[in-house]
Amino acid sequence: MEDLDFPICILKMNLQCCEDFPSRIKKLLRKVKGVYAITIDPAKGLIIVFGPAEPPLLIKAIEKIGQSPQLYAYEKDPAQAKARFRALLKRYKVKKPQEEPP
């Protein structure tokens, strides 16, 4: 995370329609010029794309399989991208259930 020096694009969509859907999304996005890395979290419905690829290109690539993701966040500046990514991770952090007092 510390060596992150490129933009981050976060897309949101339902990824739980079938078991191999996330891998199909990754395969499509790998073909887009400017995509360096892809992280998908099916449970939260997030697709995180690292690289200078523009969001409309990413959305258009996914639309080839009949799905339309929403642009959740995009940050071109690497320093701000780090901060936004960290904030997003904190927001989606799994909360542990609190124990009930006896």
C-alpha beads as a LAMMPS data file, in Angstrom:
LAMMPS data file: protein, C-alpha beads

102 atoms
101 bonds

1 atom types
1 bond types

-500.0 500.0 xlo xhi
-500.0 500.0 ylo yhi
-500.0 500.0 zlo zhi

Masses

1 110.0

Atoms # bond

1 1 1 0.000 0.000 0.000
2 1 1 2.823 2.420 0.730
3 1 1 4.292 2.152 -2.777
4 1 1 0.983 3.100 -4.395
5 1 1 1.771 5.702 -7.073
6 1 1 -1.194 5.527 -9.408
7 1 1 -4.909 6.335 -9.391
8 1 1 -7.591 4.207 -7.759
9 1 1 -11.044 3.620 -9.193
10 1 1 -13.712 1.929 -7.088
11 1 1 -16.812 0.515 -8.727
12 1 1 -19.844 -0.856 -6.908
13 1 1 -22.231 -3.525 -8.162
14 1 1 -23.883 -6.796 -7.193
15 1 1 -21.230 -9.496 -7.590
16 1 1 -23.066 -12.420 -6.027
17 1 1 -25.233 -13.500 -8.967
18 1 1 -23.063 -16.548 -9.686
19 1 1 -19.926 -18.159 -8.320
20 1 1 -17.574 -17.320 -11.210
21 1 1 -18.827 -13.757 -11.760
22 1 1 -15.887 -12.013 -9.987
23 1 1 -13.376 -13.946 -12.097
24 1 1 -15.268 -12.967 -15.278
25 1 1 -15.099 -9.308 -14.211
26 1 1 -11.343 -9.582 -13.559
27 1 1 -10.793 -11.166 -16.953
28 1 1 -12.615 -8.308 -18.692
29 1 1 -10.817 -5.581 -16.749
30 1 1 -7.357 -7.054 -17.363
31 1 1 -7.866 -6.314 -21.064
32 1 1 -8.351 -2.575 -20.428
33 1 1 -5.234 -0.511 -21.092
34 1 1 -3.954 1.134 -17.908
35 1 1 -5.197 -1.459 -15.405
36 1 1 -2.318 -2.516 -13.128
37 1 1 -4.153 -4.459 -10.432
38 1 1 -7.700 -5.484 -9.556
39 1 1 -9.181 -6.368 -6.181
40 1 1 -12.728 -7.664 -5.938
41 1 1 -14.784 -8.109 -2.775
42 1 1 -17.996 -9.947 -3.763
43 1 1 -19.534 -9.729 -0.284
44 1 1 -19.346 -5.927 -0.277
45 1 1 -19.904 -5.537 -4.011
46 1 1 -16.696 -3.574 -4.569
47 1 1 -14.321 -3.665 -7.519
48 1 1 -11.092 -1.770 -6.825
49 1 1 -8.973 -1.020 -9.879
50 1 1 -5.439 0.349 -9.559
51 1 1 -3.939 2.165 -12.536
52 1 1 -4.459 5.151 -14.836
53 1 1 -7.391 3.616 -16.751
54 1 1 -10.332 6.023 -16.955
55 1 1 -13.569 4.990 -15.186
56 1 1 -15.761 5.185 -18.332
57 1 1 -13.502 2.600 -20.000
58 1 1 -13.797 0.289 -17.005
59 1 1 -17.575 0.627 -16.899
60 1 1 -17.828 0.036 -20.657
61 1 1 -15.733 -3.143 -20.337
62 1 1 -18.040 -4.551 -17.652
63 1 1 -21.151 -3.588 -19.603
64 1 1 -20.099 -6.116 -22.268
65 1 1 -21.555 -8.856 -20.059
66 1 1 -24.808 -7.026 -19.470
67 1 1 -24.034 -5.506 -16.067
68 1 1 -23.721 -1.824 -15.251
69 1 1 -21.510 -0.901 -12.271
70 1 1 -21.710 2.428 -10.486
71 1 1 -18.672 4.640 -10.039
72 1 1 -18.191 4.715 -6.278
73 1 1 -14.915 6.668 -6.066
74 1 1 -12.103 7.783 -8.326
75 1 1 -8.953 9.614 -7.366
76 1 1 -6.260 10.519 -9.871
77 1 1 -3.764 12.032 -7.414
78 1 1 -1.722 9.205 -5.791
79 1 1 -1.476 10.930 -2.374
80 1 1 -5.216 11.534 -2.176
81 1 1 -5.877 8.048 -3.565
82 1 1 -4.033 6.549 -0.587
83 1 1 -6.089 8.578 1.874
84 1 1 -9.411 7.744 0.190
85 1 1 -8.527 4.061 -0.029
86 1 1 -7.651 3.927 3.670
87 1 1 -10.885 5.733 4.574
88 1 1 -12.871 3.282 2.476
89 1 1 -11.201 0.307 4.154
90 1 1 -12.059 1.742 7.571
91 1 1 -15.682 2.266 6.535
92 1 1 -16.048 -1.304 5.310
93 1 1 -14.079 -2.890 8.141
94 1 1 -15.953 -5.841 9.563
95 1 1 -17.207 -5.012 13.010
96 1 1 -16.868 -7.724 15.628
97 1 1 -20.020 -8.397 17.614
98 1 1 -19.812 -7.031 21.121
99 1 1 -20.266 -9.441 23.954
100 1 1 -23.360 -8.956 26.036
101 1 1 -22.801 -8.185 29.707
102 1 1 -23.840 -11.019 32.065

Bonds

1 1 1 2
2 1 2 3
3 1 3 4
4 1 4 5
5 1 5 6
6 1 6 7
7 1 7 8
8 1 8 9
9 1 9 10
10 1 10 11
11 1 11 12
12 1 12 13
13 1 13 14
14 1 14 15
15 1 15 16
16 1 16 17
17 1 17 18
18 1 18 19
19 1 19 20
20 1 20 21
21 1 21 22
22 1 22 23
23 1 23 24
24 1 24 25
25 1 25 26
26 1 26 27
27 1 27 28
28 1 28 29
29 1 29 30
30 1 30 31
31 1 31 32
32 1 32 33
33 1 33 34
34 1 34 35
35 1 35 36
36 1 36 37
37 1 37 38
38 1 38 39
39 1 39 40
40 1 40 41
41 1 41 42
42 1 42 43
43 1 43 44
44 1 44 45
45 1 45 46
46 1 46 47
47 1 47 48
48 1 48 49
49 1 49 50
50 1 50 51
51 1 51 52
52 1 52 53
53 1 53 54
54 1 54 55
55 1 55 56
56 1 56 57
57 1 57 58
58 1 58 59
59 1 59 60
60 1 60 61
61 1 61 62
62 1 62 63
63 1 63 64
64 1 64 65
65 1 65 66
66 1 66 67
67 1 67 68
68 1 68 69
69 1 69 70
70 1 70 71
71 1 71 72
72 1 72 73
73 1 73 74
74 1 74 75
75 1 75 76
76 1 76 77
77 1 77 78
78 1 78 79
79 1 79 80
80 1 80 81
81 1 81 82
82 1 82 83
83 1 83 84
84 1 84 85
85 1 85 86
86 1 86 87
87 1 87 88
88 1 88 89
89 1 89 90
90 1 90 91
91 1 91 92
92 1 92 93
93 1 93 94
94 1 94 95
95 1 95 96
96 1 96 97
97 1 97 98
98 1 98 99
99 1 99 100
100 1 100 101
101 1 101 102
